[in-house]
Amino acid sequence: MANMEQILLEVKGLQKFFPIRRGILQRVVGQVRAVDDVTFHINQGETLSLVGESGCGKTTTSRCILRAIDPTAGEIYFRTDACEMLNIAALPESRVQPLRRCMQMIFQDPFSSLNPRMTLLDIVGEPLLVHGMTDHQERQDRVAELLQLVGMRPEYMQRFPHAFSGGQRQRIGIARALALNPRLVVADEPVSALDVSVQAQILNLLLKLQDQLGLTYLFVAHDLSVVKHISERVAVMYVGRIVEMATTEEIFGAPRHPYTEALLSSVPKPDPRLRSQRIVLEGEVADPANPPSGCYFHPRCRYATDICSEETPVQEEVETGHYVACHRAHELSLRGIARQ
Amino acid sequence: MHSEHKPLLSVRNLKTYFFQDEGTVKAVDGATFDVYPGKTLGVVGESGCGKSVTAQSILRIVDQPGRIVEGEIVLCCAKGTDVELTKLHPNSKEIRAIRGTEIGLVFQEPMTSFSPVHTVGNQIIEAIRLHCGISEREARAKAIETLRQVGIPKPERRIDEYAFELSGGLRQRAMIAVALSCDPRLLIADEPTTALDVTTQAQILDLLRRMQEQRGMAIMLITHNLGVIAEMADDVVVMYLGRVVEQGPVDAIFHSPKHPYTKALLRSIPSIESTPRVELPTISGSIPHPYNRPSGCPFFPRCPECIPGTCDTAEPTPIAVSEEQSVSCFLYPS
């Protein structure tokens, strides 16, 4: 296992419940268990991807880590510049703010994440201003440098976002995220709103920046081929829980959880000769406000037995670094994607 | 292969332009293709390539200030007569009879295409009663039957629910039920799975394939997802900036693409089978703004194999490279 020196972020038992209020008294009648007992870590300089269907809690997890929303329970340890592990979840807001320069976010939709009334200089320079770089010239130089870093001409600084295409806007969003030299970058579906030809450019840029600046990525995505391309480790989420976590190679080559297998087989492959015998999952994703008993996946699982509907499986390490939460993880042999 | 069949729908040199104050947007600029009965035609291209406007032109629902300026769309009707759709008035009785009964349409966004103030059932029954002229009671029974066929559980109850009460996958199934309710012979599906998760996408694609087998209808599947095309289509049309740059059988498009754009597009997708973390080949630049399209071949500014002096001045015409595959590119001598 990775030794303690390298761990940048460690999340333990993270929970985030949203109350459901009803009636004129706004009584709490239930809880949406958006994130329910999530545990993982990210090493310095690596890319961990969170994948899963919509509503599985990927985005909520990433927002809890940034303390954009407060978690209900759990611990989030982040390695500070002084090399101590701080529990972000327990810190008061005033102490979280300076930490935010170490962790930044890239958003999904480059059309709504940039203020149309601000120039690029204002957009990319805003985090610098907030964190105390008040000198105008200094800020302008830094913005020019950042724009160059993401492959844009510094002369564009005085323009407004409407003058740029989706791919260029996403580059601007990346420049803003990198302004404060963060160590952890949370990328929430950064390429899902882009066309394929532009998507490749942004993926290449993210990989290049990681090598150049030694960044650590928490990559939230639903497109498995993108995830496979960019990440070293993958965590698969289902209804607020991590059902499987392993290296990219193992997740794709030898999955151990039936949900991972189904997810992999449902990705359409861009080759007509591989029209696959797909596993089409029946039914719908479980409701996080009213989850099924036992393993949340059992109503849709083709391998489910009696125990699956009765007991909640615990996450166990089946191989070094390969975590699975499934009662039958040891007996099943599941189909991955053939390595070529 | 198709030569013995008569195409169900045949589009010839279709041009749909939008006349705006800032200039003319040539959304579709000379598209030519055929859809055969019982087959799936995949139309693929990036945003702004005119895929959706092509579908709207066929149904004659292009929004103002858009207009079909040239070309023919010939539909072979159930009675055996050929109808030239571009000659019909967009509000005429004839085209309204064709919409729904001959050609069904599935939109991308199931949330916005259903009315939020009417139940799903009402909207299906409305379509059935308009086109089939049967009583409300029979229409309701038929609506429930259609909902059952598209795999909606407890259709007797779901029929009285509103669109917002259904999940994304169920909503898209209901949308398909509306489109199929009058047994069209051609189903146009415009990005039917783009807003859905992969697992739900697999369910919907499966459903479309099953419906096609049962009813023998033709599908025109519009998408930007090459994986979906590879999975579903029999023939493929690749569009770029309003033009068809290449068309042919699905196997030829994926295994021996001829146009530099098709090749680049196929190279730039991260495949689930490829080596991770290596740099992806990209297409340089971005799609030109519709107001300033390049002269000559629309792809030449981004093309790695561009021939200076030829590609930037003259417009290529479709050239047959094999019996079934054709490409619009100067690299291939006519």
Contacts between the chains, C-beta under 8 A, distances in Angstrom:
chain1	res1	chain2	res2	distance
A	53	B	197	4.1
A	53	B	198	7.5
A	53	B	199	6.1
A	53	B	200	7.6
A	54	B	168	7.6
A	54	B	197	5.6
A	165	B	286	4.7
A	165	B	287	7.3
A	167	B	286	5.6
A	168	B	286	7.3
A	195	B	46	4.1
A	195	B	47	5.6
A	195	B	224	6.7
A	195	B	287	7.2
A	196	B	46	6.7
A	196	B	224	6.7
A	196	B	226	7.2
A	196	B	265	6.3
A	196	B	268	5.8
A	196	B	269	5.4
A	197	B	46	6.3
A	197	B	264	7.0
A	197	B	265	6.5
A	197	B	268	5.3
A	197	B	282	6.6
A	197	B	283	4.1
A	197	B	286	7.8
A	197	B	287	8.0
A	198	B	286	6.2
A	199	B	268	7.6
A	200	B	268	4.0
A	200	B	269	7.4
A	200	B	270	7.2
A	200	B	280	4.1
A	200	B	281	7.3
A	200	B	282	4.5
A	200	B	283	7.7
A	201	B	282	4.8
A	203	B	270	6.6
A	203	B	280	6.0
A	204	B	279	5.2
A	204	B	280	5.7
A	204	B	282	6.4
A	207	B	277	6.3
A	207	B	279	6.9
A	208	B	279	7.9
A	222	B	197	6.3
A	222	B	198	6.8
A	223	B	198	8.0
A	224	B	198	7.0
A	224	B	272	5.9
A	225	B	227	7.9
A	225	B	269	7.0
A	225	B	270	4.8
A	225	B	271	5.9
A	225	B	272	4.3
A	226	B	270	5.6
A	228	B	270	6.9
A	228	B	272	5.5
A	228	B	274	7.9
A	228	B	276	5.6
A	229	B	270	3.7
A	229	B	274	7.3
A	229	B	276	5.4
A	229	B	277	6.9
A	229	B	280	7.3
A	230	B	276	7.4
A	230	B	277	7.0
A	231	B	276	7.6
A	232	B	277	7.9
A	248	B	276	6.0
A	252	B	272	7.1
A	262	B	199	6.6
A	263	B	198	6.5
A	263	B	199	6.5
A	264	B	272	7.6
A	265	B	202	8.0
A	266	B	198	4.7
A	266	B	199	5.0
A	266	B	201	6.9
A	266	B	202	3.8
A	267	B	198	5.5
A	267	B	227	6.7
A	267	B	272	5.6
A	268	B	201	7.5
A	268	B	202	7.8
A	268	B	205	7.3
A	268	B	225	6.9
A	268	B	227	3.2
A	268	B	228	5.0
A	268	B	230	6.5
A	268	B	231	4.2
A	269	B	227	5.9
A	269	B	230	6.4
A	269	B	231	7.3
A	269	B	271	7.5
A	269	B	272	6.5
A	269	B	273	7.2
A	270	B	226	4.4
A	270	B	227	4.8
A	270	B	229	7.8
A	270	B	230	5.0
A	270	B	254	6.9
A	270	B	266	6.9
A	270	B	269	5.8
A	270	B	271	6.2
A	271	B	230	5.5
A	271	B	254	5.8
A	271	B	255	8.0
A	272	B	230	4.6
A	272	B	231	7.6
A	272	B	233	7.7
A	272	B	250	4.5
A	272	B	251	5.3
A	272	B	254	5.4
A	272	B	255	8.0
A	273	B	251	6.9
A	273	B	254	7.9
A	273	B	255	7.4
A	274	B	230	7.6
A	275	B	230	7.6
A	275	B	231	6.1
A	278	B	202	5.7
A	278	B	206	7.6
A	280	B	199	7.9
A	280	B	202	5.0
A	280	B	203	5.6
A	280	B	206	5.2
A	281	B	199	4.7
A	281	B	202	7.3
A	281	B	203	7.2
A	282	B	203	7.9
A	284	B	167	5.5
A	284	B	169	6.5
A	284	B	170	7.5
A	285	B	167	8.0
A	285	B	197	7.8
A	337	B	272	5.8
A	337	B	273	6.2
A	338	B	273	7.3
A	339	B	273	7.8
A	340	B	273	5.6
